[in-house]
């Protein structure tokens, strides 16, 4: 038996794992992942990382006081528990090797030093490694070479500098760390928690490859065509044409693509179809990198569930992973494994699924620019994917430069293609060094005209609209089924109250509805169900809503009103009008829906991106720009990018400011993660106990008394429908406190409770408006 152990026995496995077996297992897994990194040193770097990541475990103190193993007798022994570092030794050894071969620096020491923590900075790394004795590391390295012949042979090919700089170097460091963390945890899991390993293998066994999933989608499309043949609709012919055109370009080389389609044109399944076909054509093999999954990024949590549900219905639930950050439970302490493995939870750890549906915040902020191991563990599985960015115009202007820079790196070196998917394409090709995007639809303008289902009334753009007059108009019979979208929650409440001012406040309203993100998801879903029923039955339903209803919500009104806002938002609002082209006149002939754009009399908007877009929109609409023409939006976005900084600087603790690119160049990982915010005003989850007290109390009680992590995770997921996101800056204003059950659990186990707040009992929750914020207002993003 080997003198040195890597892991002690567990409840599921009573055997010891030798350090040699662990190191060799991690190296094998790491090399498999590195084949998706199209960089000259990737495989060599994977070997050095794999063999040296646990070099510190050869320390006698680690063997005795952490593992309770006596390397001299090669027997277990109950030594006194003592904390002993181990990830510093391999990092120190790699630093010495690189200096010996005159490399000025490398990603490798960063990766090894932080594979149980988080990437921080060069200064933090130097400070940590400065406490490690070089002579001790030399002895540990010699011991490892004796134990592992492959490592001894590897010394003939020392690690080499990559020559990468800036964002490229930072991304490669994150990729290597994510791959090492995943390989390390999977090999550890295979020894200590074989039930979890079996659950992962069972899940993979039921999952399809890209080609098989494409067959399922094509079969679904064929069934839709068969049904349409029974009652043909011209709109479905156009949808099939665009679908076929997009898939016809799937064999093109990997790169950047645009899918410019009018709302209601079947954009979601067409983009999925291209992504599956493109990935199948460029499929990875066991020997070489390529494509293996689709990552579908949507900008709003309000539509992610709808998108994932549609994909599951077509591809099968086993092939689709829905992952976003609302109420994400913190990682359990090391060694605390679930007794009942949850395949969904396991897949969220490393995105090991064929199709990932996530938010752009989770993709960029939490993954591509993250620094913690739990965030980066899934990053290596972004390599070898087709990334579809739905509603690409929603990418935050102030972060466009670093976002496009990281996407270029993914396309150049990680077997990735990117699809910008929207009806209103931003002028992203104008950015310096941005690779031109290939349009997937031939002459998209003709489809915008063919699918023209609305007319725009722009006569109210220049003068302020009185709320009382608008309310009176909405009460008219012609607007019995109508949708009015405003920019702020305050405006939504003001207009709603004006529409129903003569109603008894205690009497239920069956024809006027309010929707905003002050309402928890469960509440909003109830309203959506009622709206769909009333629209289908031809019953009156007047809806006053914020922007949450614009993107991807499958509702169809004959009339839509939209407060002056960004040009692309107005077009999105029009997508809720005559969506299926079913409107007819008195003679039964098709007729367009009506979209009325108005300027509110108290249109107060904050400075920055949203305000700049709205101001520009007013200029374009005053010039009667054609909102049915996709080419209208190119000059609009070009002008926007001149008015709003696309590479905004962040204020540092030192008082100085820097761009994300400058921080990436200096390898300031922690600062990048802290300052790269997709939304400038961050939010926190707030549980609304009073909305559904029995359900909320039951789930919180489960978390409080959970004996196994999987029990708590299920309760967290069940709590999500009863939460509202509140601006972090308003925590004190509303008197928010951490949920009491979470505080109690944290005190019991000596851990910090997750940052989840509770809506105070002294503040109301209305079944009309949701949270009672006392009139406080904020834009909805």
ChimeraX attribute file (.defattr): number of C-alpha atoms within 10 A of each C-alpha:
attribute: neighborCount
match mode: 1-to-1
recipient: residues
	/A:1	7
	/A:2	12
	/A:3	17
	/A:4	24
	/A:5	24
	/A:6	18
	/A:7	20
	/A:8	19
	/A:9	13
	/A:10	14
	/A:11	10
	/A:12	12
	/A:13	14
	/A:14	11
	/A:15	13
	/A:16	17
	/A:17	19
	/A:18	16
	/A:19	22
	/A:20	19
	/A:21	15
	/A:22	21
	/A:23	23
	/A:24	18
	/A:25	19
	/A:26	28
	/A:27	25
	/A:28	17
	/A:29	20
	/A:30	26
	/A:31	22
	/A:32	18
	/A:33	25
	/A:34	26
	/A:35	23
	/A:36	26
	/A:37	25
	/A:38	19
	/A:39	15
	/A:40	10
	/A:41	14
	/A:42	19
	/A:43	20
	/A:44	17
	/A:45	21
	/A:46	25
	/A:47	24
	/A:48	21
	/A:49	27
	/A:50	27
	/A:51	24
	/A:52	25
	/A:53	30
	/A:54	24
	/A:55	25
	/A:56	25
	/A:57	26
	/A:58	23
	/A:59	20
	/A:60	17
	/A:61	19
	/A:62	22
	/A:63	24
	/A:64	20
	/A:65	18
	/A:66	19
	/A:67	23
	/A:68	20
	/A:69	25
	/A:70	21
	/A:71	18
	/A:72	9
	/A:73	9
	/A:74	13
	/A:75	11
	/A:76	15
	/A:77	14
	/A:78	11
	/A:79	15
	/A:80	9
	/A:81	12
	/A:82	13
	/A:83	9
	/A:84	16
	/A:85	14
	/A:86	19
	/A:87	23
	/A:88	25
	/A:89	30
	/A:90	28
	/A:91	30
	/A:92	29
	/A:93	21
	/A:94	24
	/A:95	21
	/A:96	17
	/A:97	16
	/A:98	20
	/A:99	13
	/A:100	10
	/A:101	12
	/A:102	11
	/A:103	16
	/A:104	10
	/A:105	16
	/A:106	20
	/A:107	23
	/A:108	26
	/A:109	27
	/A:110	28
	/A:111	27
	/A:112	29
	/A:113	24
	/A:114	21
	/A:115	24
	/A:116	17
	/A:117	15
	/A:118	20
	/A:119	27
	/A:120	19
	/A:121	17
	/A:122	14
	/A:123	10
	/A:124	13
	/A:125	18
	/A:126	13
	/A:127	11
	/A:128	14
	/A:129	19
	/A:130	12
	/A:131	10
	/A:132	15
	/A:133	11
	/A:134	15
	/A:135	9
	/A:136	14
	/A:137	22
	/A:138	15
	/A:139	13
	/A:140	21
	/A:141	21
	/A:142	14
	/A:143	14
	/A:144	25
	/A:145	17
	/A:146	12
	/A:147	16
	/A:148	17
	/A:149	11
	/A:150	14
	/A:151	20
	/A:152	14
	/A:153	10
	/A:154	15
	/A:155	12
	/A:156	8
	/A:157	9
	/A:158	15
	/A:159	23
	/A:160	18
	/A:161	17
	/A:162	17
	/A:163	11
	/A:164	15
	/A:165	14
	/A:166	15
	/A:167	22
	/A:168	19
	/A:169	19
	/A:170	23
	/A:171	21
	/A:172	24
	/A:173	21
	/A:174	28
	/A:175	26
	/A:176	29
	/A:177	31
	/A:178	29
	/A:179	29
	/A:180	30
	/A:181	27
	/A:182	27
	/A:183	23
	/A:184	23
	/A:185	13
	/A:186	20
	/A:187	22
	/A:188	20
	/A:189	16
	/A:190	15
	/A:191	22
	/A:192	24
	/A:193	21
	/A:194	16
	/A:195	18
	/A:196	21
	/A:197	20
	/A:198	14
	/A:199	17
	/A:200	19
	/A:201	13
	/A:202	12
	/A:203	19
	/A:204	18
	/A:205	10
	/A:206	10
	/A:207	20
	/A:208	18
	/A:209	17
	/A:210	24
	/A:211	17
	/A:212	15
	/A:213	22
	/A:214	23
	/A:215	15
	/A:216	16
	/A:217	21
	/A:218	16
	/A:219	13
	/A:220	15
	/A:221	18
	/A:222	13
	/A:223	12
	/A:224	13
	/A:225	15
	/A:226	12
	/A:227	11
	/A:228	14
	/A:229	11
	/A:230	8
	/A:231	7
	/A:232	12
	/A:233	13
	/A:234	11
	/A:235	16
	/A:236	18
	/A:237	13
	/A:238	16
	/A:239	19
	/A:240	18
	/A:241	12
	/A:242	24
	/A:243	24
	/A:244	16
	/A:245	15
	/A:246	23
	/A:247	20
	/A:248	15
	/A:249	17
	/A:250	20
	/A:251	14
	/A:252	12
	/A:253	11
	/A:254	19
	/A:255	20
	/A:256	22
	/A:257	20
	/A:258	22
	/A:259	29
	/A:260	25
	/A:261	27
	/A:262	25
	/A:263	24
	/A:264	22
	/A:265	24
	/A:266	17
	/A:267	22
	/A:268	19
	/A:269	19
	/A:270	25
	/A:271	26
	/A:272	23
	/A:273	23
	/A:274	26
	/A:275	29
	/A:276	31
	/A:277	25
	/A:278	28
	/A:279	29
	/A:280	22
	/A:281	17
	/A:282	22
	/A:283	21
	/A:284	19
	/A:285	11
	/A:286	8
	/A:287	8
	/A:288	14
	/A:289	21
	/A:290	25
	/A:291	27
	/A:292	27
	/A:293	28
	/A:294	26
	/A:295	26
	/A:296	27
	/A:297	22
	/A:298	27
	/A:299	23
	/A:300	19
	/A:301	17
	/A:302	18
	/A:303	19
	/A:304	21
	/A:305	16
	/A:306	14
	/A:307	19
	/A:308	20
	/A:309	17
	/A:310	16
	/A:311	23
	/A:312	17
	/A:313	12
	/A:314	19
	/A:315	21
	/A:316	16
	/A:317	15
	/A:318	18
	/A:319	21
	/A:320	24
	/A:321	23
	/A:322	23
	/A:323	22
	/A:324	19
	/A:325	13
	/A:326	19
	/A:327	19
	/A:328	14
	/A:329	15
	/A:330	12
	/A:331	10
	/A:332	12
	/A:333	9
	/A:334	7
	/A:335	11
	/A:336	10
	/A:337	19
	/A:338	16
	/A:339	16
	/A:340	13
	/A:341	18
	/A:342	17
	/A:343	18
	/A:344	19
	/A:345	15
	/A:346	16
	/A:347	19
	/A:348	17
	/A:349	16
	/A:350	21
	/A:351	23
	/A:352	20
	/A:353	24
	/A:354	21
	/A:355	30
	/A:356	25
	/A:357	23
	/A:358	24
	/A:359	25
	/A:360	23
	/A:361	21
	/A:362	21
	/A:363	24
	/A:364	19
	/A:365	22
	/A:366	23
	/A:367	24
	/A:368	25
	/A:369	29
	/A:370	25
	/A:371	26
	/A:372	23
	/A:373	23
	/A:374	21
	/A:375	21
	/A:376	28
	/A:377	26
	/A:378	24
	/A:379	26
	/A:380	27
	/A:381	23
	/A:382	27
	/A:383	28
	/A:384	28
	/A:385	32
	/A:386	30
	/A:387	26
	/A:388	26
	/A:389	24
	/A:390	26
	/A:391	22
	/A:392	23
	/A:393	21
	/A:394	19
	/A:395	19
	/A:396	18
	/A:397	21
	/A:398	21
	/A:399	21
	/A:400	19
	/A:401	21
	/A:402	21
	/A:403	21
	/A:404	17
	/A:405	17
	/A:406	19
	/A:407	20
	/A:408	22
	/A:409	17
	/A:410	26
	/A:411	22
	/A:412	18
	/A:413	16
	/A:414	27
	/A:415	27
	/A:416	27
	/A:417	26
	/A:418	22
	/A:419	24
	/A:420	24
	/A:421	24
	/A:422	24
	/A:423	28
	/A:424	29
	/A:425	23
	/A:426	23
	/A:427	17
	/A:428	21
	/A:429	13
	/A:430	14
	/A:431	16
	/A:432	10
	/A:433	10
	/A:434	15
	/A:435	17
	/A:436	14
	/A:437	16
	/A:438	15
	/A:439	17
	/A:440	26
	/A:441	21
	/A:442	13
	/A:443	10
	/A:444	20
	/A:445	17
	/A:446	13
	/A:447	23
	/A:448	20
	/A:449	13
	/A:450	14
	/A:451	22
	/A:452	17
	/A:453	24
	/A:454	23
	/A:455	16
	/A:456	20
	/A:457	13
	/A:458	19
	/A:459	14
	/A:460	16
	/A:461	20
	/A:462	15
	/A:463	11
	/A:464	13
	/A:465	17
	/A:466	14
	/A:467	19
	/A:468	15
	/A:469	11
	/A:470	17
	/A:471	18
	/A:472	12
	/A:473	13
	/A:474	24
	/A:475	16
	/A:476	9
	/A:477	9
	/A:478	11
	/A:479	17
	/A:480	20
	/A:481	23
	/A:482	25
	/A:483	28
	/A:484	25
	/A:485	26
	/A:486	26
	/A:487	25
	/A:488	22
	/A:489	24
	/A:490	18
	/A:491	21
	/A:492	22
	/A:493	21
	/A:494	16
	/A:495	22
	/A:496	24
	/A:497	19
	/A:498	18
	/A:499	22
	/A:500	17
	/A:501	12
	/A:502	8
	/A:503	11
	/A:504	9
	/A:505	10
	/A:506	6
	/A:507	7
	/A:508	11
	/A:509	13
	/A:510	13
	/A:511	16
	/A:512	23
	/A:513	20
	/A:514	23
	/A:515	25
	/A:516	24
	/A:517	22
	/A:518	21
	/A:519	26
	/A:520	22
	/A:521	18
	/A:522	16
	/A:523	19
	/A:524	19
	/A:525	14
	/A:526	10
	/A:527	16
	/A:528	18
	/A:529	10
	/A:530	16
	/A:531	24
	/A:532	15
	/A:533	13
	/A:534	16
	/A:535	17
	/A:536	11
	/A:537	9
	/A:538	11
	/A:539	14
	/A:540	17
	/A:541	23
	/A:542	25
	/A:543	23
	/A:544	27
	/A:545	26
	/A:546	26
	/A:547	24
	/A:548	19
	/A:549	21
	/A:550	20
	/A:551	21
	/A:552	23
	/A:553	15
	/A:554	15
	/A:555	19
	/A:556	24
	/A:557	25
	/A:558	24
	/A:559	23
	/A:560	27
	/A:561	24
	/A:562	25
	/A:563	25
	/A:564	26
	/A:565	26
	/A:566	21
	/A:567	22
	/A:568	24
	/A:569	23
	/A:570	24
	/A:571	21
	/A:572	23
	/A:573	23
	/A:574	28
	/A:575	28
	/A:576	28
	/A:577	28
	/A:578	24
	/A:579	23
	/A:580	18
	/A:581	21
	/A:582	15
	/A:583	18
	/A:584	12
	/A:585	9
	/A:586	7
	/A:587	6
	/A:588	8
	/A:589	9
	/A:590	13
	/A:591	17
	/A:592	20
	/A:593	25
	/A:594	20
	/A:595	28
	/A:596	21
	/A:597	23
	/A:598	24
	/A:599	21
	/A:600	22
	/A:601	11
	/A:602	11
	/A:603	16
	/A:604	10
	/A:605	16
	/A:606	11
	/A:607	9
	/A:608	14
	/A:609	18
	/A:610	19
	/A:611	15
	/A:612	19
	/A:613	22
	/A:614	20
	/A:615	16
	/A:616	20
	/A:617	23
	/A:618	20
	/A:619	14
	/A:620	18
	/A:621	18
	/A:622	14
	/A:623	10
	/A:624	12
	/A:625	14
	/A:626	13
	/A:627	20
	/A:628	23
	/A:629	17
	/A:630	20
	/A:631	14
	/A:632	16
	/A:633	21
	/A:634	17
	/A:635	13
	/A:636	20
	/A:637	23
	/A:638	15
	/A:639	15
	/A:640	21
	/A:641	22
	/A:642	9
	/A:643	14
	/A:644	17
	/A:645	16
	/A:646	19
	/A:647	17
	/A:648	17
	/A:649	18
	/A:650	18
	/A:651	12
	/A:652	11
	/A:653	8
	/A:654	6
	/A:655	7
	/A:656	9
	/A:657	14
	/A:658	13
	/A:659	19
	/A:660	26
	/A:661	18
	/A:662	15
	/A:663	21
	/A:664	21
	/A:665	17
	/A:666	15
	/A:667	24
	/A:668	20
	/A:669	23
	/A:670	17
	/A:671	20
	/A:672	22
	/A:673	20
	/A:674	12
	/A:675	17
	/A:676	19
	/A:677	19
	/A:678	21
	/A:679	14
	/A:680	12
	/A:681	12
	/A:682	12
	/A:683	15
	/A:684	19
	/A:685	21
	/A:686	26
	/A:687	24
	/A:688	25
	/A:689	21
	/A:690	17
	/A:691	21
	/A:692	12
	/A:693	12
	/A:694	10
	/A:695	15
	/A:696	22
	/A:697	15
	/A:698	13
	/A:699	19
	/A:700	21
	/A:701	15
	/A:702	18
	/A:703	22
	/A:704	18
	/A:705	12
	/A:706	15
	/A:707	12
	/A:708	15
	/A:709	19
	/A:710	19
	/A:711	18
	/A:712	20
	/A:713	20
	/A:714	16
	/A:715	18
	/A:716	19
	/A:717	14
	/A:718	14
	/A:719	22
	/A:720	19
	/A:721	19
	/A:722	22
	/A:723	27
	/A:724	24
	/A:725	17
	/A:726	22
	/A:727	14
	/A:728	13
	/A:729	12
	/A:730	13
	/A:731	15
	/A:732	9
	/A:733	10
	/A:734	16
	/A:735	13
	/A:736	16
	/A:737	16
	/A:738	16
	/A:739	20
	/A:740	15
	/A:741	17
	/A:742	20
	/A:743	18
	/A:744	13
	/A:745	17
	/A:746	15
	/A:747	12
	/A:748	10
	/A:749	9
	/A:750	9
	/A:751	11
	/A:752	12
	/A:753	18
	/A:754	15
	/A:755	16
	/A:756	20
	/A:757	23
	/A:758	19
	/A:759	25
	/A:760	18
	/A:761	10
	/A:762	9
	/A:763	13
	/A:764	17
	/A:765	21
	/A:766	12
	/A:767	12
	/A:768	18
	/A:769	21
	/A:770	21
	/A:771	21
	/A:772	16
	/A:773	15
	/A:774	9
	/A:775	10
	/A:776	10
	/A:777	11
	/A:778	15
	/A:779	14
	/A:780	14
	/A:781	15
